[in-house]
Amino acid sequence: TKITIFGAFSLGLFSILPTIGNIHSNALKKVKSITNKEDYMSIPPSFLAFLVGLIDGDGYIQITKTSKGFITMKLSISLHLDDISTLEYINSILKLGKINVYKDLKSPTCKLIINKTELQEILFPLLIYNNIFFLTETRVNQFNLAMYILKNDIRIYDEINKNNVKDIFKLPSNSFDYTLLPFFKNWIVGFTCSEGSFLIKSNNDGCFQLKQRMHTNLFEAFKLIFETNRKIDRTNNYNQFGVSSKADIQKVINFFSFKGLHPLIGLKYIQYIKWLNNLKTTLRYNKLNYPIL
């Protein structure tokens, strides 16, 4: 038995979250966490934007070929084992996926793995409904390929024709247009949990950095959000946004503590709090406006 929908009935009920593509009823039986899809409508867009930012940094939509030539698909978020509380938090809100722990690696790791059925039934429809999407080219391409496979019910890996893959969402064409995305600021919080650093340099300068591979317009948009003219460092195919002046550090504090955005979580939240406490002890930054901790 197959359940076939893109905009109609799912789990036997009309849903505002239409299933993407075809799902065998046996696959649904294995996904115990999906009970009432309407419950997912109460998940705040701020959380989804945060989640997408984190996935853009530390996530991956994996599409691979089995030994028999079929397609397997999953989304995984991989973090250091010390940051497992971040995955537990995400899992508690989404009620999707399974957390796996890999203690024996040189760098112990934990992964939240969301399977294909959960992507079809909940996560991808939820992102589409809220008009929230990935902002790094790598993740955008993975998402577009996954949607092409699901919507066309392609099951054999060698039947994938990447020439037929279409954009589900259109990335902004310039840095200013990124700032107009309603979810962009909460996305930055999630991206910071993955690719951000709150540092005190050896000369006691406070510094906030965001670093990833080349995404020129995206990183120029960070300058607009944090209202700074600091140049983006572009070396070794990486972009790095960094600020350290008093005025810029105050803007960073305002952003993460006073804008009412989704909070930093896990190890990055701990790093941020330590950073604030260290800043307060330096003459250069001790008169800034700090949150009450």
N, C-alpha and C positions, 0 to 999 in steps of 0.2 A: 504494500500500500504506500502511495506517495501523497504527501500534502504539497500541493502546487499553488503558490500564491506570489504575486507581487502587487499587493494593494487590495486584497480581498479578505479571506477568512484564514485564521491561524489558530491552531489548538482548538478548533471547533467553535471559536468565538470571533465576532467581528473585532478587529483590532485597529487602533490608530497607528500601531507599529506593524506594518505588513512584513511578512517573512520574505526574505530575498531568495528567490530561486526555489528549488525543490528539496524537500526533506523527507526521507523515508520515516515512516512512523516508528520503526525500531530505533532510529537515532534519537527521536524525541523521548522515548522511554528511558534512555540512558541519562538524560539531562534532567535530574530531579529538581534542580534549583529553579527551573522555569515553571511557575505555577500559574500566576495571573500576570499577563504581559502589561496590563494597565497599571499595575503597581510600579512599574519602572518609569511611568510618566511623572512621578513625584521626585525623581532624582534631579537635583538642581543643575541647571546649565553650567553654573560656576564649577561644579565638580567635574562635569564632562569635559569642559574646556581645560581644566587642570590635568585631567587624565590624558587627554590628547597631547598636551604639551610634554608630559612625562614620556608618553609612548614615542613622540618625535625624537626624544633623546635616548631613552633606554629600552625602547620596544622594538618589535620586529614582527611583520606579518609574513609568516613563513609559508611558502608554497613549494612543495617538493614532490618528487616522483618516487612512487613505491617500487619495490622489486618487480611487481607485476605490471608496472606502467600506469597505475592510477595516480590521481592527484590527492595529496594530503594538504590540509590547510589548518593553520592555527595562529593565534596571536600570542606572543610571549613578551613579558616584561622581566628583564634580568637585572638584579641588583646584588650588591655585596650582602652576604649573609647578615652582617651587622645591621642592615637596613630592612630586615624582614617586616618590621612593624609597618612600613609604608605599604607593602603588598597586603598585609593583613587588613589595613585600613581600607584599601581599594576593594578588596574581596568582600568586606563587610557591607560596603555600600552597594556594589554591583550585584553581589550574590551570584557571581559567575566565576568560572575558572577553578583551577586547583593549584595550590602552592606546592612546589617541589623544592627540596633542599639538597644541595650538592656540597657536602662538607669536605670531601676528599680532594677537591681541586686545590691548586696552589693558592688561588684566591677564592675562599669559600663563597658560594653563590646561592641565591634563592631565585626562583622563577615563578611568576604567576602565568599559567598557561590557560588560555581561553580557546575552547575547541570550535570547530567549524560550525556546528549546529548553534552554539551560543552566539557566534558572530552573525549568522543568518537570522536568528530569531530575535535577538535583543540588541547587541552592541551596534552593529552597523545601521539597523533601522533607527535606533535612538539618536545616533549622530546625524543621520539624514533629516530626521524630524526636527532636531534642534538647530540644523544648519551650522554644525560645528565640524571642522575638518582639519586634516593634517596640514602642516605648513612647511615641512622640509621635503625636498624633491624625492628623496629616497622613499620616505613613508608614503607620500602621495602616489608614487608609481606602484608601490606594493598594494595600496588600497584600490587603485583603479584596476589593477590586474585581478585582484580578488573579486571585485564586483563583477567584472567581465565574465569570470569563470562561473560565479554563482548564478548570475542572471541568465546565462546561456546554458546552464546545466552541463557544463563540460566536465567529464569525469576522467578522460584519458589525457595524460600530460602532453603527449605529442600532438594532440589536437588543438593545443593553445596556439592561436595566431595573434602575436602581440601587435600586429598592424591594425587589428580590429579593436584594440583597447581604447576606450574613450574616457575623457576626463569627467568624473562625477561632479567635482567642484572645480572652479577656475581659481587658480592662485592669483592674488593681487599682482598687477603689472608694475607697481612702483611702491616705494617704501611708505609713502603717505597712506596709500589705500590699505596697507596692513593695519594702520592705527584706527581705521574706520570699522574694522571687524568687531562686532559687539563682544566677542569672546576672547579677544587678543590679550587683554591684560591677565585674565585668569590662565590663559595658555602660557604666558610668560612665567607665572608662578610654577606651573608644572615643569616647564622646560628648565627652570632654575634648579628644581629639585634633582634634575638629571645632569645638566651641563653648567650649572652655576657654581661660583665660589665666593665666599666671604672671607677675605684675607686681611691680616695685618703684616705689612712688609717689614723687613729688617730695620728700615728707617722710621718705623712706627706709623707709616702712612696706612690708613684704612683703604681697602680696595674691594670693589665688587666687579666680578668678571662673568661673562658668558662666552663660551667657546664651543665651536663645532665646525664641521667642514663647510665649504664655501656655499653660502646663501646670501648673496650680496644685498638684495632688497630687504630681506628679513632682518639682517643685522643693522642696516641703515634705519630701519623702523624702530629698533631699540633706542637709537639716539633721539628719535622724536618722542618716544614715550618718556624717557628719562631726561628730556630737555637738556641735552648736552651737545657740545660741538667736538667732543673728543673723537679723533680719527679711529676708524676700525683698523686693527692690526691684521694684515693679510700676509701671513708667511706660511710656507709649507702646505699650501692648499687648505689652510684653516682660517676662519674668521674669529677674531677675538674682540669683544666689546669690553672695555674696562674704564672705570672711573675711580678717582681718589680725592678730588678737591673737596673742600668743606661743603660747598654749595651742592656738588653732585652727590656726595654721601648723604646729605640731608634729603635729597630727592629719592634716593634709594630707600632710606628709612621710611619716608612718607609712603612710598609705593607699597612696601611689604607690611607696614604696621598701621597705616591710617587710611587706606583706600577702601577698606571693606571687601577686599578680595578673598578668594579661597586662601587659607593660611598655608604657609610652608609646613611640611610634615617630616617626620622621621629624622634621619641624620642631618638633613639640610636645615631643619628647624633648630636643632641643637647647635649646629655651627653658627647659625644666624644669631641666636641668643648669646653665645659666647663672644661673638664678634661685637655685638652691641655693648656688652659689659667691658670689653677691652677698649673700645673706642672712648667710653666715658672716662677712662683713666688717663687719656692722653690730653695734653694741653690744647692741641690743635682742634680736637673734636668735642671737648668736654662741655661746651655750651650749646651743642645742638639740641634739637627737640626730640627727646627719646620717648618711646612708649613706656608705660608703667608695667614692669615685668613681675 
